[in-house]
Amino acid sequence: MAETKASTSPNDVVPQVVGVLGGGRMGSGIAHAFLLAGASVTVVERDQAVAQDARARIERSISASIDRGFHADAATLNASLTVATSATAFQGAELVVEAVPESLELKRVALRAIETQLATSATIASNTSSIPLGQLAEALTQPSRFIGLHFFNPVPASTLIEIVLCKQTSDELPAKARSWVRALGKTPITVNDAPGFASSRLGVALALEAIRMVEQGVASAADIDLAMELGYRHPVGPLRTTDIVGLDVRLGIAEQLHRDLGHHFAPPRLLQDMVAAGKLGRKSGQGFYTWPDSPTTDR
Ligand SMILES: NC(=O)c1ccc[n+]([C@@H]2O[C@H](COP(=O)([O-])OP(=O)(O)OC[C@H]3O[C@@H](n4cnc5c(N)ncnc54)[C@H](O)[C@@H]3O)[C@@H](O)[C@H]2O)c1
């Protein structure tokens, strides 16, 4: 089931016309990845101001990639990006990736809006971190073209994409999706639909235990992180990772997994209190660590 490294072949190409619904942290990163791989990308946001913010963020990422040595002309890539405020802009897309906030109802409405605009041959993907794909697939009239493409944050720096299959996914789609992932220069893993898939379930389990250890005074956040970084060769410890992902995002996933998988995913009181106090990690400037250089608008 697993592939351990990306081995791109000339047959691995991304769809040429791609849509992304939601141009926030993840949607912007996903758009950037497809643009660098040569696709035309349309990002649809909820209003004009947010759409323009998304454009500015993606253009900054393109420019940063070129500064880091990616060979491309910024003006050409920027011209391949369209931002819009209605799903009608997805007409003609071969693939649309949904990246709106982690809410079952919001995503179901979004998926229905996407499907009405697409040809029957087009693929619809969700970037959900934890909602069972089968529950999202119920929103679609043609769920065989539905798949999870779980990108990681920050998208440009992460080489993993978790491909999630629901029971309705067609037999041909997994191989096609793995080929797209390789064409993006990333490595696919393939996971059957289950709460939290592979990555969120394991990542959140570790983080929740680390938070309980801080809560119980077992050790400081920095020392707990060092235990995993030096003792187990994790590049970043579970509490710093939680700060980077966002405490609110992790709380949302824990609540979902608590419902689906049981008490060992119950969110610790400390996590709930920190989110209620606005300590969301890097994006708010304070979490288990202080992030002095991160403006609240940082994405
Ligand atoms: N942040 C992470 O680390 C991370 C990692 C992997 C997956 N995810 C998943 O990706 C998805 C998006 O997360 P995010 O962190 O990018 O959130 P975000 O809040 O940064 O972005 C969501 C965007 O969706 C837009 N939006 C909301 N409703 C919309 C609508 N009806 N139509 C169009 N746009 C709409 C918002 O304006 C916002 O810009 C979630 O499902 C999340 O679980 C997040």
PDBQT file of the ligand as one rigid body, heavy atoms in Angstrom, charges set to zero:
ROOT
HETATM    1  N1  LIG A 301      -3.648  24.099   8.817  1.00  0.00    +0.000 N 
HETATM    2  C1  LIG A 301      -3.126  22.874   8.712  1.00  0.00    +0.000 C 
HETATM    3  O1  LIG A 301      -2.068  22.573   9.284  1.00  0.00    +0.000 OA
HETATM    4  C2  LIG A 301      -3.812  21.834   7.864  1.00  0.00    +0.000 A 
HETATM    5  C3  LIG A 301      -3.057  20.746   7.395  1.00  0.00    +0.000 A 
HETATM    6  C4  LIG A 301      -3.679  19.807   6.566  1.00  0.00    +0.000 A 
HETATM    7  C5  LIG A 301      -5.023  19.933   6.250  1.00  0.00    +0.000 A 
HETATM    8  N2  LIG A 301      -5.730  20.995   6.748  1.00  0.00    +0.000 N 
HETATM    9  C6  LIG A 301      -7.141  21.094   6.370  1.00  0.00    +0.000 C 
HETATM   10  O2  LIG A 301      -7.243  22.007   5.282  1.00  0.00    +0.000 OA
HETATM   11  C7  LIG A 301      -8.516  22.666   5.329  1.00  0.00    +0.000 C 
HETATM   12  C8  LIG A 301      -8.290  24.162   5.341  1.00  0.00    +0.000 C 
HETATM   13  O3  LIG A 301      -7.506  24.499   6.464  1.00  0.00    +0.000 OA
HETATM   14  P1  LIG A 301      -6.668  25.868   6.516  1.00  0.00    +0.000 P 
HETATM   15  O4  LIG A 301      -5.709  25.712   7.642  1.00  0.00    +0.000 OA
HETATM   16  O5  LIG A 301      -6.186  26.222   5.152  1.00  0.00    +0.000 OA
HETATM   17  O6  LIG A 301      -7.815  26.898   6.935  1.00  0.00    +0.000 OA
HETATM   18  P2  LIG A 301      -7.844  28.474   6.673  1.00  0.00    +0.000 P 
HETATM   19  O7  LIG A 301      -8.823  29.004   7.644  1.00  0.00    +0.000 OA
HETATM   20  O8  LIG A 301      -6.475  29.040   6.640  1.00  0.00    +0.000 OA
HETATM   21  O9  LIG A 301      -8.445  28.606   5.190  1.00  0.00    +0.000 OA
HETATM   22  C9  LIG A 301      -9.758  28.295   4.846  1.00  0.00    +0.000 C 
HETATM   23  C10 LIG A 301     -10.175  29.285   3.765  1.00  0.00    +0.000 C 
HETATM   24  O10 LIG A 301     -11.442  28.891   3.274  1.00  0.00    +0.000 OA
HETATM   25  C11 LIG A 301     -12.162  30.072   2.963  1.00  0.00    +0.000 C 
HETATM   26  N3  LIG A 301     -13.574  29.761   2.901  1.00  0.00    +0.000 N 
HETATM   27  C12 LIG A 301     -14.438  29.548   3.929  1.00  0.00    +0.000 A 
HETATM   28  N4  LIG A 301     -15.659  29.265   3.445  1.00  0.00    +0.000 NA
HETATM   29  C13 LIG A 301     -15.562  29.315   2.092  1.00  0.00    +0.000 A 
HETATM   30  C14 LIG A 301     -16.471  29.116   1.052  1.00  0.00    +0.000 A 
HETATM   31  N5  LIG A 301     -17.737  28.782   1.283  1.00  0.00    +0.000 N 
HETATM   32  N6  LIG A 301     -16.043  29.246  -0.227  1.00  0.00    +0.000 NA
HETATM   33  C15 LIG A 301     -14.759  29.561  -0.482  1.00  0.00    +0.000 A 
HETATM   34  N7  LIG A 301     -13.843  29.756   0.486  1.00  0.00    +0.000 NA
HETATM   35  C16 LIG A 301     -14.234  29.631   1.749  1.00  0.00    +0.000 A 
HETATM   36  C17 LIG A 301     -11.786  31.037   4.073  1.00  0.00    +0.000 C 
HETATM   37  O11 LIG A 301     -12.016  32.377   3.681  1.00  0.00    +0.000 OA
HETATM   38  C18 LIG A 301     -10.298  30.722   4.272  1.00  0.00    +0.000 C 
HETATM   39  O12 LIG A 301      -9.489  31.567   3.493  1.00  0.00    +0.000 OA
HETATM   40  C19 LIG A 301      -9.215  22.132   6.589  1.00  0.00    +0.000 C 
HETATM   41  O13 LIG A 301     -10.029  21.051   6.218  1.00  0.00    +0.000 OA
HETATM   42  C20 LIG A 301      -8.059  21.637   7.450  1.00  0.00    +0.000 C 
HETATM   43  O14 LIG A 301      -8.451  20.628   8.356  1.00  0.00    +0.000 OA
HETATM   44  C21 LIG A 301      -5.154  21.965   7.517  1.00  0.00    +0.000 A 
ENDROOT
TORSDOF 0
